[in-house]
Amino acid sequence: MTNRVYNFSPGPAMLPEQVLAKAASEMLDYKGSGMSVMELSHRSVWFSEIMDDAQHLLRELMHIPDNYRILFLQGGATMQFLMAPMNLMNESKKMDYVNTGAWSKKAIAEAKKLGDVKVVADSSDKTFSYIPVIDPYEIRKDAAFIHITFNNTIYGTRFTALPDTDIPLITDMSSGILSEVIDVRDYALIYAGAQKNIGPAGVTVVIVRDDMIGKNANLPSMLDYKKYADNNSLFNTPPTYAIYIAKLVFEFLKKQGGVEAMEKVNREKAKMVYEAIDNSKIFCAHVASEKDRSLMNIPFFADSEEINSRFLSEAEQNGLLTLKGHRSVGGMRASIYNAMPLEGCRKLAAFIKKFDSENA
Amino acid sequence: MTNRVYNFSPGPAMLPEQVLAKAASEMLDYKGSGMSVMELSHRSVWFSEIMDDAQHLLRELMHIPDNYRILFLQGGATMQFLMAPMNLMNESKKMDYVNTGAWSKKAIAEAKKLGDVKVVADSSDKTFSYIPVIDPYEIRKDAAFIHITFNNTIYGTRFTALPDTDIPLITDMSSGILSEVIDVRDYALIYAGAQKNIGPAGVTVVIVRDDMIGKNANLPSMLDYKKYADNNSLFNTPPTYAIYIAKLVFEFLKKQGGVEAMEKVNREKAKMVYEAIDNSKIFCAHVASEKDRSLMNIPFFADSEEINSRFLSEAEQNGLLTLKGHRSVGGMRASIYNAMPLEGCRKLAAFIKKFDSENA
């Protein structure tokens, strides 16, 4: 019927086929309402139910404690580079950041416009191919927070140990959220753009501990977590359709056995691809240390640009799409979020082996 | 097959059935890509084409001159209540506003956090049931701009004459855009949340004259028009699916004969509904003056709350939905944007007549 492909895009990325099929079937008439979800008032009983379900499902999937609020915002993680410091800043205006790549750098640049930023650990010396050790003594005692990028989409690293500190920890979890079990209580604030593991671009999930809300008064309304928290994310019209798709994705994840089950499959998927790369003669993974390797994004490359190009074009002919690496690393990158089936990774691993044996 | 209703919601609102059917048919496989539009990278050739088409179509429909940029942003008109003053403000920090209702008041409140706001005209004395006369001498010569709300969704008024001034004019056109012919050159900046006449909630259209971009340096990136203009609205991941639906709506409008044709139908639709109200014995329109009447939102009411309630519930039984008025006006409100068919207004007008004759 349809000619679906394996899409290794870093985001917007694959969505579960069941979710898309459900959305298509409900497009003209949502549950007998005679309206599309796009046409529902955000104050209607139908949309209220969607919003409630989305929140309850996410809370259940991530075991989010009651003293955390779930907000649905707009503007992607990039808007949170601004909102997080603006909302959480204290009088010292000191904010500590760990620099693990392009997205960390962007977060740091926005925070610098607002206050006194210290980079307490940095892996730029080796093209961000590892997660740096964070010396607890580098973290300032009067800093409002320390910020990490949980999973680095471009460089393919991820945190497996968190900084040892009492300072509130905040994280950009865009490309890691819902892919493995984490303890929400480790964080004061988690934010994530949807277009990797949640849903379509255009909605941002913010999970924020109660005591982090309302710390700074008189903020512009649209930048104030309190406005969203006090109005159940309906301070103004939210991106209703994107929230609906997120709800369908959460339902899908629950049916699969939740984040625990997804993590198991994700580890298997990543292992297949890394093994194919590590066992090849011509390809090399950007991240050497297994501990630091992302389960979601796997950058790899051959030394020869000619081989990289040929790999990409032959992969595409085999239904393996959007594998081109980010220009700052080059080569290839396989983004294998929750919606990438095991079979897609099996096909990619087999293709890497075949290409290697033919070209080594 | 489907049980589509006439949905008089003020927004999110009806979309053309053809647009929804097209979106449903392309949901799992966009033009043979093997991917949903939601899954396309925002840097892909497929999405680039969608973005280009959306811009070209909107430029054509609204006759937007070359010295204006079209931007697709997030956060709704409410985010523009912040961004517009932040980007356009001058050293005097003086900004002049016309207060014609709830949305104007919200825009004014956000601007007050940034500078010196003067309300140069106001219609609050009569529950915003008319458009006030703007005395040109009230507009400050060193104000950065004067702001109007082109169409007032809640109170059902609209501007048919613009302030006589050389100060840059900016407008919230959320509920009026694309519904009637306007001259873009009258404005320095037009912004509009999509969920009335453009597409789904979650994308905001900004039409801004070149010389208004980059006036203020060192703004937060996500609040800076220049960042979006310099990156063709791809500074970060845009709300791709919402832009795609907007493009389908623009195509639909072009097929109908453009804004000129829509205005003709919209005038006919509004006339039918106003006539039914004006000719009734029990209903009264909130806005008396024909000159000030919105073509998009028609608030009306009976003196008796019992009659209002009964009207709403009987209307619903007849497939005429979401007619409840905003709490600040009460009674009913018929929002009849571009996607509301003539037949929907005919049915509503007939229902008003029938209800009136049975209850007068």
Interface residues (C-beta under 8 A of the other chain):
Chain A: T2 N3 R4 V5 N7 S9 P10 G11 P12 A13 M14 L15 E17 L20 A21 A23 A24 S25 M27 L28 D29 G32 S33 G34 M35 S36 M38 E39 L40 S41 H42 S44 Q74 G75 G76 A77 T78 M79 F81 L82 K106 A109 E110 K113 G193 Q195 G199 P200 A201 G202 V203 N218 P220 S221 M222 L223 F235 N236 T237 P238 P239 T240 Y241 A242 I245 G319 L321 T322
Chain B: T2 N3 R4 V5 N7 S9 P10 G11 P12 A13 M14 L15 E17 L20 A21 A23 A24 S25 M27 L28 D29 G32 S33 G34 M35 S36 M38 E39 L40 S41 H42 S44 Q74 G75 G76 A77 T78 M79 F81 L82 K106 A109 E110 K113 G193 Q195 G199 P200 A201 G202 V203 N218 P220 S221 M222 L223 F235 N236 T237 P238 P239 T240 Y241 A242 I245 G319 L321 T322
